[in-house]
Amino acid sequence: MASPTYKLLSFFFIGTLAGSHLLIYIGNHMVTNAHHLDLTFGALSDATRRSILMKLANGPASVGTLAEPFEMSRPAISKHLRVLERAGLVRRTRDGRISRCQLDARPMKGAADWVEWYRKYWEQQLDQLASYFDKQNTPDTTHSGRESN
């Protein structure tokens, strides 16, 4: 089972420039996706950040509104928001002196796809294990109609 998130794809462009061969490395899909997953899972690993995302799922909110339920300073909330922004989960805009935040759940799709791939993988492994045990518990009646020990 190949993981679409972790296919190793390296892209190169080969051409000439002023008579010299030109080789440009464009990117590595696996490294890029791994980096995005690290940022997403890192952002989701903290209860405060998950609470902020749940609040933003109801609609945009100001930083002040997001900070209200937490017993922490505004700079501490801003640090959490920067982690969420770096992961692409929150978009912040300024309206005069007020910063408004909005949820962008698209990076969670990559994380969900990664988890789903491993769910299917382990489900397949457990099905194979169950099949193995079923075969072990089935009496062998191939020799003269009697069970063999």
N, C-alpha and C positions, 0 to 999 in steps of 0.2 A: 504494500500500500504506500504510494508516494504522497508525501505531504506537499500540497500546493504552496504552503507558506515557506517551506524550506527548500524548494528546488534551487540548486546551484546554477545560476545563469550568469555567465560573465559575458559582457558585450564589448566588442572591439570594433573600431572603425579603421580600416587600412586604406590608405590612399597615398597620394604624393603631393608634396608642396615644394615648389621651386626645385624640382628634380630629386628631392630626398624622399625616402619612404617615411610615411607618417603612421604611427600607431597610437591611437587614443583609447585609453581604458575608460569606458563609460560608466560601468557600475557593476556591483555584485548584488544580485537580488537577495541572496541569503543573508548577507551582512546587513543590508538595509532593513529588511524585515525583522531580523533579530534585534536590531537597535530600536526599532519602533515598538516591538513587543516588550523589550526591557523597560522603555519609558512608560508604556501603558501599565504593565504589571507593577512597576515601581510606584506609579501614581495611585493605583488601586490598592496598594498594600497598607495604606494608612486609613484608620477609621474616620478621622476628621475629613480627609479628602473624599472618602466615599459618601459621607453625610452631605458635604457641599454639593457633590454631583447629584445626590437624590433631591436636594432642594432645587437645584437648577433644572431638574427634569420637569418641574412644574412651570418653568418659564424663567426668563432673564431676571436677575436680581442685582442690586448694588452690593458693593463690597461690605458696606455697613450692615445691610440686611443679612448677608451671609455670615457675618461675624457675630451677630446677636446671640445665637444659642451657645456659643463657645466661651469658656472662661479663659481667654487668651488675648494677648495684645493684637492690635491691628497689624503691626509688622509680622507677627507670627502667622496670621491669616493670609497676609500677602505672600509669605513664603510658600504656604500650601498652594495658593492660587498659581504661583509661578511654576511649581512642579506640574500642576494640572495643565497649564498653558504649554509648557515644554513638551508634554505628552500629546498635545493637540486636543485635549478633552474639553478645554475651556477657551472661549474667545472673550477678550476683554476690550471694551470700547470706552472712550471717555465722552461724557456729556457735561461739558463745563468742568466743574470740580468733582463731579461724581463719576466713579468708575462702575460700569455695568458689566456683568459677566453673563455669558450664555453657554449652555452645554453644547458640545459637538461630540456626539456619541460615535462618530465613524471609526476612531481608533479602537473602540471596544469590539468592533466587528472582527478585526484581525485577531484579537485575543480570543474571542468566542470561536473563531475558525480553528485556532491552534488547539484550544481545549477540546473541541469537537473531534478533531483528527485523532487526538490521543484517546478520547472516549471510545471511538470506533475501534482503534487499535487494541485497547485493553478488552473491549467486548469480544473481539475476535479471538484474542488469546484465551480468555475465559471459556468461550465456546469450545475451543480446541481442547482445553483441559477437561471440560465436562464430557466431551466426546471420548477422550482417552479413558476416563474413569468408567464411563458407560461400557466401553469395550472390555475393561478389566472385570467388571461385575457381571458380564454376560457369560453364562456357562458355555463351554466349548462342546458342541455335540457333533463334531465332525468325525469322531472315531466310533464306529459301530453303534451309533445311536445312544451311547452312554456319555455322561459327563466325565471329563477328564480332570484330574486334580493337578 
